[in-house]
Amino acid sequence: MNTIPLLRLLINRFDTHFGELKSATVVLSPASLILLGDHTHYNDGISLSVSIDKYTAIALRKRKDNLINVLAGKQTEPINVLSDDFYEKFGSFELRFIRKLVHTLGNSRRLNTGFDCAIMSDIPQSVGLGVYTSLLVGVLNAINVAFKLSLTTEEIIETARRVELELIGKISNKAHHYSISKGKNERIFYFDVRNENYTTHSLPFNKYKLVICDTNKVIKDVEDICNERIIECEVGAKGLRLYIWGINNLRDVQEEFLEKHIQMIPKRVYHRCLYNVKERKRVENALRAFKKKDYVLFGRQMFESHTSLSEDYNLSSDELDFLVEESKRIDGVLGSKMISCTPKRSTINLVESGMVNNFINSLSNIYKDRYDQELECYVLNLNEAVKHIPYKDIVLSL
């Protein structure tokens, strides 16, 4: 991973507004992507996720007073996130999330002073919810070191999750928190929401790469749309519960049972339930594929997942369906699907390493011919979890 440009920007930002970085705590927090299992987490589902080499970089230093000064995004000056008129003037997600985090820590008497904090990020918006989790887990780790709180990884995960639930609701996915906090190089992260068990599985990145293709088409009210799916699934589970005892949510529903009771729930709700039930099977198939090192089978689950997200969950678009279908015709592509809960319509693709450039050029040209617009593509590597970088290591790396 080459984080030197990002760290240089962070150092310049911190030095300019808060003084020398030497006494600050610096943390690099990767973003996370869900590859399979999207939208099953609010039904105690299972998923496959990755931590990627796109980061939130945080520099944080304790103050002697109680001010919480944050410099993030496109800001040119630090902002006190605890100011009374905060919501009237400012609205970037970094500021809103840190404000809520500070209130959460303050209520538990974790913070005894304020802090100065500079943030830089190279995470594209197309990553989706993993952007939020990267920020929260990163800032929490920085606070943990700077304030010597001795929080465990699990306590950091729970705190970050609590903040997300208050701000974005049940679309918050704990798989993001785990993969960012416990991720490993070249490993896919399997997570079971019901029992919080997890395992990691190899994806050799000398052979395969993940590529995001971003159309830059904005989805309005994406979080509201995703939260609608939660309500529809709850309606389905409630209806099916009338016919069998012991259904807590769709994790307890099998496809055969769902098909048998297709007439008992609204058609739209049935399709939402069908996606959840079949996506769980796709994750199970993918897990078996990883154990056999059958990455073609894994890619096939990605294609099938996209079809179901489009037809059963009604979350796709003409552009995304077009990209996924065209990717099937390009040599070296093993799998492709839309990225869920992202403000930009985008796909994630599994591509043979030696064919990445051909894939990007071919798909970009095809998309340009069809829509007269450019694709923005990002080649990703799988990376390790969030980490604190001592000042001496920063000096050596620069």
N, C-alpha and C positions, 0 to 999 in steps of 0.2 A: 504494500500500500504506500502511496506517495502522499503523505499528509503535510509535507513541508510547506507548500503554498498556503494551505488553510491555516497552519500554525503561524506563519509569518503575518498573515492578515489579522489574526487574533492578537498577536503581540503588539502590532502597530496600533490596533484599536484600544487595547488596554493601556499601553504606555501613554498614548495621547490624552486619554480622558481620566485615568486613575493613577498614573505614575508607574514606576518600574515594575515589571512583571515578577521580579525575583521572589517576592514574598507571597505571591498568589498561588492558588491551587489550580492546576490545569488538568482538564479531563477531556478525553475523546470518547464520544458516545456514538456507536454506529446506528444507522437506520435498520429497520426490519421490514421484510416482505413476507406475506403469506402466499405460499405457492399452491397449496391445496387445503381445503377445509374452510374457506371463507364462509362466513355467516353461519357456521355450525357452533361457534363458541357460546352463543346465548341459548343453545340447547345442549349444554354439557358435551360439546363435540370434541373431535380430534382434528389436528391440523399438522401441516408441514410448513415450517417457516425457515428463514435464513437471516442472519445479520450480514450486512453488506458493507462494502468499502466506500460508503458515503456517510459523512459524519456531521454531528453537532460538536463544535469545539467550544469549551467553556473555560474562562479564567475568572476566578472568584477569590475575593479577599475580604476578611472580616473588617468591619468598621468599629469605631469606639462608641458611635451613637446608634440610633435605631433606624436610620434611613436604609432603604433597599433600592439602590440605584442600579438600573439595568440598561445596557446598551445592546440592542439586537436589531436584526433585519436591516431596514433602510434608514434607521434613526441616525441623526447626526450629533445628537446630544443625549447623555444619560437621562433616564426618566425614573422618578421615584414611584414605584408601582403601588405604594401605600397612600399616595396623595388622595385627598377627598374627591377631587374632580377627575380622577383617573379615567373612568368610563366615558366621560363626556369628551375627552380629548384624544384618547388612544385606544386602539383596538387590535393590535397585532397579536397573533396567537401566543408568541413567546411571552409578551408582557402579561396577558390574561392568565396564562398557565402558571407563570412564576408567582403572580399575585395570589392565586388560589393555593399554590403550594406553600407559600409563606404563611398564609392564614392557617392552613392545616398543621404546619409544624409549630406555629405560635400557640395554637389551641392545646397542643400536647406539651407545651413548655420546652420545646427542643432548642429554640433559638434564644440566646441571651443578648445579642446585639444585631445590628444590621450588617449589610455587606454590599460591596461593589461587584458587579458582574458584567463581563463582556462576552458576547456570544457571536460566533460565526458558524455558518453552515454551508455545505456544498450539496445538501440533499435536495434532489428535484421534487417538486410538488407531486409529481406523478407517482411517487412511492406510496402516498396515502397516509393512513393512520400511523405508520411507523415513524413519521416525522414528529408527531406529538410525543410518542413514547421515548424517542431518542432524546428529546429535550428534557423531559421530566427525569428520566433515569440518570442522564448526565449531570443535571444540576443537583439532584439529590446526592449523587456520589461526590460531587465537589463540596457540597455543604458538609457531608459526612466527614470528609478529610479535614476541611478548614476548621470546623467546629469540634472536631474530635468526638463525634457522637457515638461511635462504635456501633452503628446500625448494621445489622446483618443484610446479606443480599436479599433474603426473603422479606425483611422489613422495608427495604427500599422498594421492592416490587409492590408490596401491599400499599405503601404510601402513594406511589405513582399511580397505581390503579385506582385508588380512592379519589384522587384528584381528577383523573380522566372521567370517572363515572359521573362526577358532579358537573363536568363541563360538556361532555359529549354523549353521556348516557351509556346504554348497554352495548353500543357498537364498539366500545373499548374492548380490546381483545388481549387477554393475559398472555397469549402466545408471543406477542410482541415484547412484552416485559421480560419474559424468560429468555427469548433468543438474544435480546440485546444484553441482558445481564449475564448469560451463561454460554453465549455462542462460542464456536470454535472454528479455526481455519478449515475451509473446505469441508464443512459438515452441515448437513441438513438437520434441522431441529424438529423432532416429533414431540407433540405436546397433547396430553389428555386433560381437558378442562375439569372433568368430573373428579378425578383423583389427584390431579396435578403431577402425575408421573411424566417423565420425559426421557428420551434417548436421543443420541445423535448418530447420523449415518453419513458415510463418505459420499461425496460427489467430486470426483477427481477433476480439478480445474485446469490441469494440463490437457484434458480431453474435451471439456465442456465449459461453456460460459453462459451466464444469464444476461440477456439484453432487454432493456426497457425500450419500447417504441412509443413515444409521446406525440399525440396529434396536436397538443396545445389547445384542444377544444375544451372549454370550461363547462363543468357540470354544475348547474345551479342547485343549491340546497341539497348537496349530496348527503350530508349527515341526516337530514330529515327523511330522504328517500330510504336510506339504510334502516333508520329507526322504524319506518313503516313496515319493513319486512319482519322486524322483530314482533310487532303487534300481530301481523298476519299469522306468524308461526305460533304465537301464543293462542290465538283463536283456534287454530287447527288442533293443537295439543289438547285444548279444553274440550273440543268437540269429540275427539277420539277417546278421551278419558271416559266418556259415557258408555263405551262399549267394552272396555277392558280395565280392570283394576291395576294400579301400579304404574301408570304413565305419569311421570313427573314432567317430562318434556319430550321433544322428538328424538332424543337419544334412545328412548325406550321403545320406539316404533320401528317395526320391520316393514320392508317394502310389501311383502305379501299381505300383511294386515292392513296396510294403507290402501292397497288396491281393492281389497275386499270391502272397504268402507268408503269408496270413492264417492258414492251418492250421498253420504251423510254430512259432507262439509262443502262449502262453496267451491266452485271450480278453481278460482284464483288461489284460494287458500290451499286447496289440494296440491297445486303445482308448487307452491312455496314449500309445503311439507315434503313433496317428492324430491325436490332439489336437496333438502337437508339429509333425507334418508340415503339417497344415492351418493351424495358427496362423501358421506361417512364411508361407504364402500370403496369409493375411489381412493380415499386416503389409505384404507387398509390394503388395497391392491398396490398402491405406490410403496407402502412400507415393505411389502413382500418383494417388490421389484428391487428396492435398495439392498435388501439382504442378499438377493441373488446377483446384484450388480447389473441388473437388467434395466438400463436407463432408457431404452426404447419404450418399454412398458410404462415407465414413469411418465415419459412424455405423452404417451397416449392418454393417460389420465388427465393431463393438463388440457388436451384438446376436448375431451369429453366434459370436463368441468366447465369450460367456456360455453359449450353448447347448452348445458343446463342453466348456467347463469343467464344466458340470453333467452332461452325458451321458457324455462320454469320460473326464474327469478326476475325476468324482465328488467335487467340492469344494463344490458349492452346497448349498442347503437349500430347503425349501418356501417360506420367507419371501422369500429372494432371488429364486427363480424367479417368485414372485408379483409382486414389485416390478418386475422387468424386463418381464414380460408386461403389467402394467398401464401401465407407462410408454409402451408402444407406442400406447396408446389416448389419450394426452394430447397435445393440440396443442403443437407446438413442440419436441418431443423427437426428436432425431436418432439417438441411440444410448444404450445402457445395458448395463452388465455388472457382475458381482460384482468386488470388490477381492480379490485373492489374498493369502494369507499375512498376514492381519490378525487380531488377536484379537477383533475385533468384526465380526459379519456385516453387510456394507455393500455398497452399489453406488455406481458412479461414472456420472454421466449427462451427456451433451452436450445442452444446451438452448439454444434461441434466447433471446437476452438479454431481449427484451421479454416472454417467456413464463415467466420463472423463478418469479415469485411464484405464478402460476397453477399451475405444475407442482408446487411444494412444497405448496401448499394442497390441491390435488387428490389427490396421492399420499398425503399425510399422512392425509387424511380416509378414503381408501379403505383404507389400512393399519389405521387405528384401528377401522374398521367390521369388518374381517376378524379382527384379532388382539387387539383391545382394548388396544393399546399405542401409545405415541407414537414417531414417527420424529424423529430429530435430524438436521437438514440443514445443510450448510455450502456456501456459494457461494464458489467459488475463482476466483482470477485466476492467470495464468501470470506468473512473475516472474524477475528476473535471478538470477545465481549468488550463492554465499556472498560476503560482503564484510566487510572491516574498516571500522569506523566511528570516525574520529578523535574525540577528546573534544570539540573545538570544534564539530564538526557535531552532536554529541549535544546540547550546550548550546543551539545555535541551533534545533534541531528541537523542543526542549521549551519 
